[in-house]
């Protein structure tokens, strides 16, 4: 089995304090330290503050349009998206006039439907599905970064207590689906590069 590069050979004696033997010893120690430093540096993990280009520092998020009959859904989604961008802090949320980028959205579908039945054929599990059309545009270079006409997220909830989960309401399912939409929009905006 080969010896590690920094360990003395088995038959080699350890260096003494004599001037002749200290040069190879120092050289070996320096080489070992350099190899260790390179190895640690190569294995290091660094994070980038963002994958965004340097000219994008601000974003505008006007209120989404609502193409459904669900009251205030557009406001709830817009507020959730703004909250995610504020929390993430890669892009500062500002007015559309001064923003480097803008996110326009339109809610195109809202559906709350039965997803599962209990053993006595009663609706027990429901699924809230929300679809939005989203455009993220770089206003500095006047180009679309992404355009998704069918970004769909859903959340299931139980209306009765079941093992491992308690009863919830449609509003709980709606909030969970909206959170998933906001997370997806943020992820695409920051990582589309």
PyMOL commands that set and color helices and strands:
alter all, ss='L'
color gray80, all
select helices_A, chain A and resi 19-43+73-88+170-191
alter helices_A, ss='H'
color red, helices_A
select strands_A, chain A and resi 58-60+65-66+92-93+101-117+123-138+143-158
alter strands_A, ss='S'
color yellow, strands_A
deselect
rebuild
show_as cartoon
